[in-house]
């Protein structure tokens, strides 16, 4: 799966800025049963079980390069900026 040009606000608002940076994840798809995230191979120790419990959904990881992940985190989850509902 390639890195998308744009991730919708609905998808980015499925997690908080703190969660995105703490777990080094960026959501790319959300359904009633599943959350799909980009993360990097260096971050493969993040527990799917922990995220499953946190969000109450199945979790799927798609691995991308660390610099691509950092670009997405900086673009969609700028520190100091809060999502509005």
N, C-alpha and C positions, 0 to 999 in steps of 0.2 A: 504494500500500500504506500503510495507516494504522499508527500506532505501537501495538504491542500492549500490553495491560494487564500481561502477564507474559511473561517469557522464561525458559524452563526452565533449571535448573542444568546439565543436559547440554550445552545450547547455549552458555551463558555460559562454561563451562569449556573450550570449544574454543580459546580464546585466553587469554593471560595479561593481567593488569592492565596491565603495562607496554606490551604490544602494543596494547591497547585505547586507551590514552591517547596513545601515540606516533603511531599511525596515525589516531586519532580515528574509530574504527570500533566498532560493536556488532554481534555476530553475531545473526542472526534465524532462520537455517535452515542445517542441516548435513546433507549426504549424503555418500556415498562419493566422489562426483566433484566436488561443488560446496559452496562456502561463500557464503552471502548475508549482506551486511552493510548496516546503516544507516550513513550518513555524511552530511555536509552538503555543499551545493553549494560552499561556501567551501573545502572540503577535496578538491575534484575533481582536484587535482594528485597525489593519492596514486596511486602506480603499481600498477595491477592486476597487471602483470607481476612486480613485486617481491613482492606478496602471494601470487601464484600460485606463485612459487618457494619462498617461505617455508613455505607450508602444503601444497604439492603437490596443490592442487585448483584448479579453475576458480573465479573470483571474480566475484560479481555485486553491484553497488552499488544501493541504494535510497536516494534522497536525501530527507532530512527537514530541517526548520528547525534552525539551529544550537542554539537554546535547547532544543529537544526532544532533540537528540543529547547535549547536556551533562547534561540530566536523566537520560537513560539511563546515561551513563557514570558519573555520581555514584551512581545506584541500584545498578548491577550491578558496578562496578569501583572501589570506594572505595579511594583511595590509602592505603597502610599496612596493608591487609587482603589476605591471601593466600588463594587458593582451596585447598581441601583435596580430595584425591581420594577 
